[in-house]
Amino acid sequence: MSKLNPDKLTVEYRDGVSATGPIISRSNTLTHSDFTGELFLTIGTQFAWDKINTEMRDEVLGVWKTQGNSLNYNVYLYLDKENHDLSAATKRNEVFRRELPLALTTIRYGDRFLFDLYPSLDYALIIVNFMSIYPSLFKQEVWGTFSNYSITL
């Protein structure tokens, strides 16, 4: 896993979302450039489908949701692409698992103004959904809380 370079991160707000709200339905789309190493975090009330490379499908999608009386951050990772076999999906699963800590650190840093205003968000569970047509890869896991992915510069 590489380390976050804040100078390579661009954050864009959409759909009436600001740096500090709202929380519910706040959706993050994290994409990147393999060539420049730049990271792009789009924050809105829905995912930024226009930012997604449909051939690569290596984006990290996240949304805040309520579950009972608590907030959770739900992440969606798509392991399959069209015409993918199990070995290709397994490889994508390995890459996502290796890079997910950096992605979560990037999301936490990119949305730091929201976390500064609502410090309790650092303790919301991160629920990661590995989406796949293959039952052995289709999983839901808890990846801790954002307090595990906070950095100070």
N, C-alpha and C positions, 0 to 999 in steps of 0.2 A: 504494500500500500504506500502510495506517495503521500507527501505532506501537503496540506492546503497552503496555496500561495494566494492570499487575498487580492493581490494585484491582478490575478488572472480570472477573478470572479466579477461577472456583470449581473446585477439584480434589476429586474423589471417588474413594476407593479401594474396590474390591469384590473378592469371591471370594478372600479371604485374601491379597490383594496388599497390601503395605505401601509406604511411601515409599521403601524401600531394597531391595525384592526381591519376587519373583524377577525375573530378566531374561527368560529364555526363556519364551515364551508370554505375555509382558506385552503386553497389547493396549490401545491408546489410542483413545478415541472423542472427537473434538473437535467440538462443536456450538456454536452461537451464537444470540443473539437479534438479529434485524434491528432491533427496536424500541429496545432498551436498550443495545445494543453489548456486552452481557455475553458472556463466553466460558465454556464448560463443558467441562472435561477429565475424562473418566471413565477410570480406569485399573483394569484387571482382567485376568483370564485369558482373557476373550473380549470381543468388542465389545459395547457397551451398546446393543443394538438397540432397547430401550425408550426411549432418548433421541433416536432418529432420527425426524425429521419425514418421513414417507414421501411427502408431496407435494413438499417442497422438495429432499430428497436432496442437501444441500449440506454434509454432514459430511465430516470428514477422518478416515480410519481408518488406524491404524498398528500394526504388530506387530514385535517383535524376533524374528529367525530366524537360525539358523546356516546357513552355506553353507561346506562344507568345514571349515576351521579358523578361520573368521572369523564375526563377527556382522554382520548387516545389519539396517537398519531399513526395513521395507517399508510403503509408503503406498499406499492404495487410494482413488481418487477416481472417483465414478460420474458420468459425463457425460450419460447418458441417463435420461430419465424416461419413464413410459408415454406413448405417443402423441407422443413428441418427434420432430421432423424434424431433418435435418442442420443447418440454420441455428441451431436452438435449442441443439443439442448443441455446435456450434462456439462459440456465445456462452458457454455454461457452461465450456467448455474455456478460453476467454480469461479468464474471471473466476477460475477455479481457479488458473491460472498467475499471475495478478496477485496473488492473496491467499495463495498457498502459502508465500512467505517469512514472512509474519506467522504463519501456522498452525504452521510448523516452529519458529519462535521461541517461540511459545506452548507447544508441546509440550515443548521443551527447558527452558523456564523452569518450567513446571508440574511437570515430573519432575526438577527440579534436584537433589533429595536423592539420587536414584539416580546421576546424573552426578557428584555430589560424591564418592560412595563408589567409583564405578568410572569414573575419568577417561578411560580408554581408549574408553569409549562415544562420546566426542566425536569420535572418528576412524573410527567405523563408517560405511560408505557408506549413504546414504539412497537407496533405490530407489523411484521413484514410478511407480505403475501407473495410467495413465489408462484407465479401463474404459469401453468404448463398443461398440455394435453396428456402428458405422461404422468400417471398416478404416483410414480416413485419420486417425481420432482415437484409435484403440486403440494405445497406445504404452507402452513402459517406458523410463524415463530415470533416470540417476543425477543427483541434485541436491546433490552434495557430501557434506559431513559435518556433524554438529551443531556442530562448532567454527565453522562459518560462520553459525550462528543463535544463538549464545550472547550474552546481554546481562548487564551488571552494573548494579545499581541502587545 
